[in-house]
Amino acid sequence: MFGLILAGGSGSRLWPLSRELYPKQLLNIENQESLLQATALRLKDCIPAQNIISMTGVKHFSNVQFQLSSIIENPVVLSEPISKNTAPAIILGTKYIAETSNSDPVIIVVPSDHKIKDSKAFTETVKEGERIANQGYIVTFGIKPSYPETGYGYINTTDQKIENGVKVNKFVEKPNSELAIEYVKNGNYYWNSGIFMFKASVLLEQAKINSPEIYNLLKNFDFTSGKEIPFTEFNKMPNISIDYAIMEKSDKIALVELKSDWNDLGSWKSIYDVSQKDDNGNVKIGHVIDEGSKNSFVYSSSKLVATIGLEDIVLVETEDAILACKADKSQDVKKIYDTLKTQNDETYKVHKTVYRPWGYYTVLGEGKGFLTKMIQVNPGQKLSVQSHNHRSEHWVVLEGTAKVVLEGKEHILSPGHSVDIAVKEIHSLQNPYDEVLKIVEVQKGDLLIEEDIIRYEDMYGRV
């Protein structure tokens, strides 16, 4: 069996913690590992680590590869040059697996942002699904609804048994409250988990029948000599979900009820639901002091947050934004995210603190013609060999020892020492030592953006 992890998406409903360039699947909300890493660990209980493939967007490629490398040796990560929804991603991922394995394996497709604690029950359900997939069905894993949720799609099943599963009748869009109540009472409706399983040949055949606009483009992608997905060809793909492209049209769909717990962490309320609560039903994460609040979720990332007498409230603080809403309105956070994006407000896109494979940086201050950062480079890591067309940089070492390569010449800098980097000079910041390196970087120029980086060498494959 092979696994395909879908690691794209923006996680807009978990703003302000989740941002476009560092979405929820990369976040460590409760555990030691991120949601992406937890997904990979869960799959490793079912299939060999070398058979786990991930598909992500070009913006998240380096972070996804870096996070998975702590779970899987030399992880295979496919990079979509542009977002085209789940159907092109799943169908292309299937073609890649079929071509590179030179076989017709069963493939399980999983989102990277689900929270599942009971890995044993998950593995048991996967084995049940595998038996049905081997009979030529596309298996979807459904969740028996525990309440009338309006934020999930639903799957309606027939009474026709297939092994330990049932034949699917139809897929249903996210319902209003009245319909959701009716679905829960009916008993033949399940939440759509977005987890699928199939033989490679079956999915490709169903794509040929039900989504020829995608299938006819597959001949333009050849994975026998590499994993690159060319932009010009991928851009021709329709922007469509796997549900619309295949699942709602095919007569080969079976459902297996997921035996494990499951939460897609699609809103702050869903995180509240799965979190440990105090005697007053509150979830408090970070530096939080409360008096008399009930059934509320309060998250602090950097500051002291003091609350008094809140009830059924979500309050999330980050370095540059605060969200406050009624818990039952947390699905509407996406509207705030979309508004910020329309206004080109950077708070939809990045945090003040931005994580990179080598460490992170925090923006300390900015104004006309200048920008100041604190940069941390972890032991054994280094930034790419690069230059800038529009800015100069001044680095001052705060902690640790910096190895700076400037125009081919090495400089070893200890705390208090500094170096100037002129516009267009080729340079690299490195930390080959055992201690964390921290520096202050002052940028000066007429265009101070992350896109003003020309990379010549990079250990994380970003050239």
C-alpha positions as CSV (number, residue, x, y, z in Angstrom):
1,M,0.0,0.0,0.0
2,F,1.0,3.6,-0.6
3,G,0.0,6.8,1.2
4,L,-0.6,10.2,-0.4
5,I,-0.7,13.1,2.1
6,L,-2.4,16.3,0.9
7,A,-0.5,19.1,2.5
8,G,-1.7,22.2,0.7
9,G,-4.5,24.5,1.9
10,S,-4.4,27.8,3.8
11,G,-6.3,26.9,7.0
12,S,-8.1,30.2,6.8
13,R,-10.6,29.3,9.6
14,L,-7.8,29.1,12.1
15,W,-6.6,32.7,11.5
16,P,-4.7,34.4,13.1
17,L,-2.6,31.4,14.2
18,S,-2.8,29.9,10.7
19,R,-1.5,32.1,7.8
20,E,-1.2,31.5,4.1
21,L,2.5,30.8,4.2
22,Y,2.4,28.8,7.4
23,P,-1.0,27.1,7.4
24,K,-2.5,24.9,10.1
25,Q,-1.0,21.6,9.0
26,L,2.4,23.0,9.8
27,L,1.4,24.2,13.3
28,N,2.0,22.5,16.6
29,I,-1.2,23.3,18.4
30,E,-1.1,20.8,21.3
31,N,1.4,18.0,20.6
32,Q,5.2,17.7,20.2
33,E,4.7,17.3,16.4
34,S,2.7,19.3,13.9
35,L,-0.5,18.0,12.4
36,L,1.4,17.1,9.2
37,Q,4.0,15.1,11.2
38,A,1.3,13.4,13.2
39,T,-0.4,12.4,9.9
40,A,2.9,10.8,8.7
41,L,3.4,9.0,12.0
42,R,-0.1,7.6,11.8
43,L,0.4,6.3,8.2
44,K,3.7,4.7,9.3
45,D,1.6,2.3,11.4
46,C,-0.2,1.2,8.2
47,I,2.4,1.2,5.4
48,P,6.2,1.4,4.9
49,A,7.6,4.8,5.4
50,Q,9.2,4.9,2.0
51,N,5.7,4.4,0.4
52,I,4.4,7.7,1.9
53,I,4.3,10.6,-0.6
54,S,3.2,14.1,0.1
55,M,1.6,16.7,-2.3
56,T,1.9,20.4,-1.4
57,G,2.0,23.8,-3.0
58,V,5.3,25.4,-4.0
59,K,4.9,28.0,-1.2
60,H,5.0,25.3,1.4
61,F,7.4,22.8,-0.2
62,S,10.5,23.5,1.9
63,N,8.6,23.5,5.2
64,V,6.7,20.3,4.4
65,Q,9.9,18.5,3.2
66,F,11.8,19.7,6.3
67,Q,9.0,18.6,8.8
68,L,8.6,15.2,7.1
69,S,12.4,14.6,7.1
70,S,12.2,14.1,10.9
71,I,9.7,11.3,10.3
72,I,10.7,9.8,7.0
73,E,14.2,9.4,5.6
74,N,14.5,11.3,2.3
75,P,10.7,12.0,2.0
76,V,9.2,12.3,-1.5
77,V,7.3,15.7,-1.7
78,L,5.6,16.7,-5.0
79,S,5.2,20.4,-5.5
80,E,2.1,21.9,-7.2
81,P,3.2,25.1,-9.0
82,I,-0.3,26.5,-8.5
83,S,-3.3,25.5,-6.4
84,K,-5.9,23.6,-8.4
85,N,-7.9,21.9,-5.6
86,T,-7.9,18.2,-4.7
87,A,-8.8,16.4,-7.9
88,P,-5.7,17.3,-10.0
89,A,-3.5,16.7,-6.9
90,I,-4.9,13.3,-6.1
91,I,-5.0,12.1,-9.8
92,L,-1.5,13.3,-10.5
93,G,-0.2,11.8,-7.2
94,T,-1.8,8.5,-8.3
95,K,-0.1,8.6,-11.7
96,Y,3.2,9.4,-10.0
97,I,2.9,6.4,-7.6
98,A,1.8,4.0,-10.4
99,E,4.7,5.1,-12.7
100,T,7.5,5.1,-10.1
101,S,6.4,1.9,-8.4
102,N,5.7,0.2,-11.7
103,S,2.7,-1.5,-10.1
104,D,-1.0,-1.1,-9.4
105,P,-1.0,-0.5,-5.6
106,V,-3.8,0.4,-3.3
107,I,-3.4,4.1,-2.3
108,I,-4.8,5.8,0.8
109,V,-5.2,9.6,0.4
110,V,-5.3,11.6,3.7
111,P,-5.5,15.3,4.5
112,S,-2.6,16.6,6.6
113,D,-4.7,18.5,9.1
114,H,-6.8,15.9,10.9
115,K,-6.5,15.1,14.6
116,I,-6.8,11.4,15.3
117,K,-5.7,10.0,18.7
118,D,-6.6,6.3,18.3
119,S,-4.1,5.2,15.8
120,K,-4.8,1.5,16.4
121,A,-8.5,1.9,15.5
122,F,-7.5,4.0,12.5
123,T,-5.2,1.2,11.3
124,E,-7.9,-1.4,11.7
125,T,-10.3,0.7,9.6
126,V,-7.7,1.1,6.9
127,K,-7.2,-2.6,6.7
128,E,-11.0,-3.0,6.2
129,G,-10.9,-0.4,3.5
130,E,-8.0,-2.1,1.7
131,R,-10.1,-5.3,1.3
132,I,-12.9,-3.4,-0.4
133,A,-10.5,-1.3,-2.5
134,N,-9.0,-4.5,-3.9
135,Q,-12.4,-5.4,-5.2
136,G,-12.4,-2.4,-7.5
137,Y,-14.2,0.2,-5.3
138,I,-13.1,3.7,-4.3
139,V,-13.5,3.7,-0.6
140,T,-14.4,6.8,1.4
141,F,-14.1,6.8,5.2
142,G,-17.2,8.3,6.9
143,I,-17.7,9.6,10.4
144,K,-21.0,8.8,12.2
145,P,-22.3,12.3,13.1
146,S,-22.6,13.0,16.8
147,Y,-24.4,16.3,16.3
148,P,-25.9,18.4,13.4
149,E,-22.7,20.0,12.1
150,T,-23.2,22.5,9.3
151,G,-19.5,22.9,8.5
152,Y,-19.0,19.4,7.0
153,G,-20.1,17.7,3.8
154,Y,-22.2,14.6,4.2
155,I,-22.4,11.2,2.5
156,N,-25.7,9.3,2.1
157,T,-25.4,5.5,2.0
158,T,-27.6,2.7,0.8
159,D,-28.4,-0.6,2.6
160,Q,-26.2,-2.6,0.2
161,K,-23.3,-4.2,2.2
162,I,-19.8,-4.6,0.8
163,E,-17.6,-6.5,3.3
164,N,-17.7,-4.3,6.4
165,G,-18.8,-1.3,4.3
166,V,-21.8,0.0,2.4
167,K,-22.5,1.3,-1.1
168,V,-22.7,5.1,-1.3
169,N,-25.9,6.7,-2.6
170,K,-24.8,10.3,-2.9
171,F,-22.6,13.1,-1.6
172,V,-24.3,16.1,0.0
173,E,-23.0,19.7,0.3
174,K,-22.6,21.4,3.7
175,P,-26.3,21.6,4.9
176,N,-28.2,24.3,6.8
177,S,-29.2,23.6,10.4
178,E,-32.6,22.1,9.5
179,L,-31.1,19.6,7.0
180,A,-28.2,18.7,9.3
181,I,-30.7,17.8,12.1
182,E,-32.6,15.7,9.5
183,Y,-29.4,13.9,8.4
184,V,-28.4,13.0,11.9
185,K,-31.9,11.6,12.7
186,N,-31.9,9.6,9.4
187,G,-29.0,7.3,10.4
188,N,-27.7,6.7,6.8
189,Y,-25.7,9.9,6.6
190,Y,-22.0,10.3,7.5
191,W,-19.6,13.2,7.7
192,N,-17.2,13.3,4.8
193,S,-13.7,12.9,6.3
194,G,-11.9,13.5,3.0
195,I,-10.0,10.3,3.4
196,F,-10.1,8.0,0.3
197,M,-8.6,4.6,-0.7
198,F,-8.5,2.9,-4.1
199,K,-6.4,0.9,-6.5
200,A,-4.4,3.2,-8.8
201,S,-5.9,1.7,-11.9
202,V,-9.5,2.2,-10.6
203,L,-9.1,5.9,-9.8
204,L,-7.4,6.5,-13.2
205,E,-10.2,4.6,-15.0
206,Q,-12.9,6.6,-13.1
207,A,-11.0,9.8,-14.0
208,K,-11.1,8.8,-17.6
209,I,-14.9,8.2,-17.4
210,N,-16.0,11.1,-15.1
211,S,-13.3,13.7,-15.5
212,P,-11.8,13.6,-19.0
213,E,-10.7,17.2,-18.8
214,I,-8.1,16.0,-16.2
215,Y,-7.4,12.6,-17.6
216,N,-6.7,13.8,-21.1
217,L,-3.9,16.1,-19.7
218,L,-2.1,13.2,-17.9
219,K,-0.1,12.3,-21.0
220,N,1.7,15.7,-20.5
221,F,3.2,14.5,-17.2
222,D,6.1,12.0,-17.2
223,F,7.3,10.9,-13.8
224,T,9.6,8.2,-14.9
225,S,12.6,10.6,-15.0
226,G,11.7,12.9,-12.0
227,K,9.0,14.4,-9.9
228,E,8.8,17.8,-11.4
229,I,5.3,19.1,-12.2
230,P,5.6,21.7,-15.0
231,F,3.7,24.9,-14.5
232,T,2.6,25.3,-18.1
233,E,0.9,21.9,-18.2
234,F,-0.5,21.9,-14.6
235,N,-2.0,25.4,-15.2
236,K,-4.3,23.8,-17.8
237,M,-5.9,21.6,-15.1
238,P,-9.4,22.6,-14.0
239,N,-9.8,23.9,-10.4
240,I,-12.0,21.2,-9.0
241,S,-12.4,19.0,-5.9
242,I,-12.2,15.2,-6.1
243,D,-15.8,15.1,-4.8
244,Y,-17.1,17.1,-7.9
245,A,-14.7,15.5,-10.4
246,I,-15.2,11.8,-9.5
247,M,-16.9,10.9,-6.2
248,E,-20.3,12.4,-7.0
249,K,-20.4,10.9,-10.4
250,S,-19.0,7.4,-10.0
251,D,-21.0,4.3,-9.2
252,K,-18.0,2.6,-7.7
253,I,-18.0,4.3,-4.3
254,A,-18.2,2.4,-1.0
255,L,-18.1,3.8,2.6
256,V,-16.4,2.3,5.6
257,E,-17.2,3.9,9.0
258,L,-14.0,5.3,10.6
259,K,-13.7,3.5,13.9
260,S,-11.2,6.0,15.5
261,D,-11.9,9.4,16.8
262,W,-11.7,12.2,14.2
263,N,-11.6,15.9,14.1
264,D,-10.6,18.0,11.1
265,L,-9.7,21.0,13.3
266,G,-11.6,23.2,10.8
267,S,-12.5,25.9,13.3
268,W,-11.5,27.2,16.7
269,K,-14.6,25.6,18.1
270,S,-13.4,22.2,16.8
271,I,-10.1,22.7,18.6
272,Y,-12.0,23.7,21.8
273,D,-14.1,20.5,21.4
274,V,-11.0,18.2,21.5
275,S,-9.0,20.1,24.1
276,Q,-8.7,19.4,27.8
277,K,-11.0,21.8,29.8
278,D,-10.9,23.1,33.3
279,D,-13.7,22.8,35.9
280,N,-15.5,25.8,34.2
281,G,-15.3,24.3,30.7
282,N,-12.5,26.7,29.7
283,V,-9.5,25.9,27.4
284,K,-6.5,28.2,28.3
285,I,-3.3,27.9,26.2
286,G,-0.3,30.1,26.9
287,H,0.0,33.0,29.4
288,V,-3.7,33.3,30.4
289,I,-5.2,34.5,33.7
290,D,-9.0,34.3,34.1
291,E,-11.7,35.2,36.6
292,G,-15.2,33.7,36.2
293,S,-15.3,32.8,32.5
294,K,-17.1,29.7,31.3
295,N,-17.0,27.4,28.2
296,S,-14.4,29.7,26.5
297,F,-11.3,29.2,24.5
298,V,-8.4,31.6,25.2
299,Y,-5.0,31.2,23.3
300,S,-2.0,33.4,24.0
301,S,1.1,33.2,21.8
302,S,3.2,36.0,23.1
303,K,1.4,38.3,25.6
304,L,-0.4,38.0,28.9
305,V,-4.1,37.7,28.2
306,A,-6.4,38.4,31.1
307,T,-10.1,37.6,30.8
308,I,-13.1,38.2,33.2
309,G,-16.6,36.8,32.9
310,L,-16.5,35.5,29.3
311,E,-18.9,32.8,28.2
312,D,-18.9,30.8,25.0
313,I,-16.1,33.0,23.6
314,V,-13.1,32.3,21.4
315,L,-10.1,34.7,22.0
316,V,-6.8,34.2,20.1
317,E,-3.8,36.4,20.5
318,T,-0.7,36.4,18.2
319,E,2.1,39.0,17.9
320,D,0.3,41.1,15.3
321,A,-3.4,40.2,15.6
322,I,-6.3,39.4,18.0
323,L,-9.4,37.4,17.2
324,A,-12.5,37.5,19.4
325,C,-15.8,35.9,18.5
326,K,-18.7,33.8,19.8
327,A,-17.8,30.1,19.7
328,D,-20.7,29.3,17.5
329,K,-19.5,31.9,14.9
330,S,-16.0,30.5,14.6
331,Q,-16.7,29.2,11.1
332,D,-17.0,32.8,10.0
333,V,-13.3,33.5,10.7
334,K,-12.7,32.7,7.0
335,K,-14.6,35.9,6.1
336,I,-12.1,38.0,8.1
337,Y,-9.2,36.1,6.4
338,D,-10.8,36.7,2.9
339,T,-11.3,40.4,3.7
340,L,-7.6,40.8,4.8
341,K,-6.6,39.1,1.6
342,T,-8.8,41.4,-0.5
343,Q,-7.2,44.4,1.2
344,N,-3.7,43.0,0.7
345,D,-3.1,43.1,4.4
346,E,0.0,41.0,5.2
347,T,-1.6,39.6,8.4
348,Y,-3.5,37.0,6.2
349,K,-0.2,35.9,4.8
350,V,2.6,35.8,7.3
351,H,3.3,36.1,11.0
352,K,5.8,38.6,12.6
353,T,7.6,35.3,13.3
354,V,8.2,33.2,10.2
355,Y,9.5,29.7,10.3
356,R,12.0,28.4,7.8
357,P,13.8,25.0,7.5
358,W,16.9,26.5,9.1
359,G,15.1,28.2,12.0
360,Y,13.0,31.3,12.1
361,Y,13.0,35.1,11.9
362,T,10.9,37.7,13.8
363,V,10.2,41.2,12.3
364,L,11.2,43.7,15.1
365,G,10.3,46.9,13.3
366,E,9.9,48.4,9.8
367,G,9.4,51.8,8.2
368,K,10.1,53.6,5.0
369,G,13.4,52.2,3.6
370,F,14.3,50.0,6.5
371,L,13.3,46.6,8.1
372,T,14.8,45.0,11.2
373,K,14.7,41.3,12.0
374,M,15.9,38.9,14.7
375,I,17.1,35.7,12.9
376,Q,17.7,32.4,14.7
377,V,19.7,29.7,12.8
378,N,19.6,26.3,14.4
379,P,22.7,24.2,14.9
380,G,24.0,22.6,11.7
381,Q,21.8,24.7,9.5
382,K,22.5,27.4,7.0
383,L,20.7,29.9,4.8
384,S,21.0,29.7,1.0
385,V,23.8,31.3,-0.9
386,Q,22.0,34.4,-2.2
387,S,22.0,38.0,-3.2
388,H,19.6,40.9,-3.4
389,N,19.0,43.5,-6.1
390,H,17.2,46.1,-4.0
391,R,18.6,46.0,-0.4
392,S,21.8,46.0,1.6
393,E,22.0,44.2,5.0
394,H,23.8,44.7,8.2
395,W,24.2,41.7,10.6
396,V,25.1,41.9,14.3
397,V,25.7,38.6,16.2
398,L,23.7,38.4,19.5
399,E,24.3,34.7,20.5
400,G,26.4,31.8,19.2
401,T,29.0,32.0,16.4
402,A,28.2,32.9,12.8
403,K,30.0,31.7,9.8
404,V,29.5,34.3,7.0
405,V,30.5,33.6,3.5
406,L,30.7,37.0,1.6
407,E,31.8,37.1,-2.0
408,G,33.6,33.8,-1.5
409,K,35.5,34.9,1.7
410,E,34.7,33.3,5.1
411,H,34.2,35.5,8.2
412,I,33.8,33.9,11.7
413,L,31.8,36.3,13.9
414,S,31.3,36.1,17.7
415,P,28.7,38.1,19.8
416,G,29.0,41.8,19.3
417,H,30.7,41.6,15.9
418,S,29.0,42.6,12.7
419,V,29.3,42.6,8.9
420,D,27.9,44.7,6.1
421,I,26.5,43.2,2.9
422,A,26.1,45.5,-0.1
423,V,23.4,45.3,-2.8
424,K,24.1,42.4,-5.2
425,E,26.9,40.9,-3.1
426,I,26.7,37.1,-2.9
427,H,26.5,35.9,0.7
428,S,25.4,33.1,3.1
429,L,24.8,32.9,6.8
430,Q,25.7,29.5,8.4
431,N,25.7,27.9,11.8
432,P,28.0,24.8,11.6
433,Y,28.3,24.8,15.4
434,D,26.4,23.1,18.3
435,E,24.8,26.2,19.8
436,V,21.9,28.3,18.5
437,L,22.9,31.4,16.5
438,K,21.0,34.6,16.8
439,I,21.6,37.8,14.9
440,V,19.9,41.1,14.3
441,E,19.5,42.0,10.6
442,V,18.9,45.5,9.4
443,Q,17.8,45.9,5.8
444,K,18.0,49.2,3.9
445,G,16.6,49.7,0.4
446,D,13.8,50.8,-1.8
447,L,12.1,47.3,-2.0
448,L,12.2,45.2,1.2
449,I,10.3,42.0,0.3
450,E,11.1,38.3,0.7
451,E,10.8,37.9,-3.1
452,D,14.1,40.0,-3.5
453,I,16.2,36.8,-3.0
454,I,18.3,35.3,-5.8
455,R,19.4,31.8,-4.7
456,Y,22.5,30.1,-6.1
457,E,22.8,27.1,-3.7
458,D,20.4,25.8,-1.1
459,M,20.5,22.6,1.1
460,Y,16.7,22.6,1.2
461,G,16.1,22.4,-2.5
462,R,14.7,25.9,-3.0
463,V,16.9,26.9,-5.9
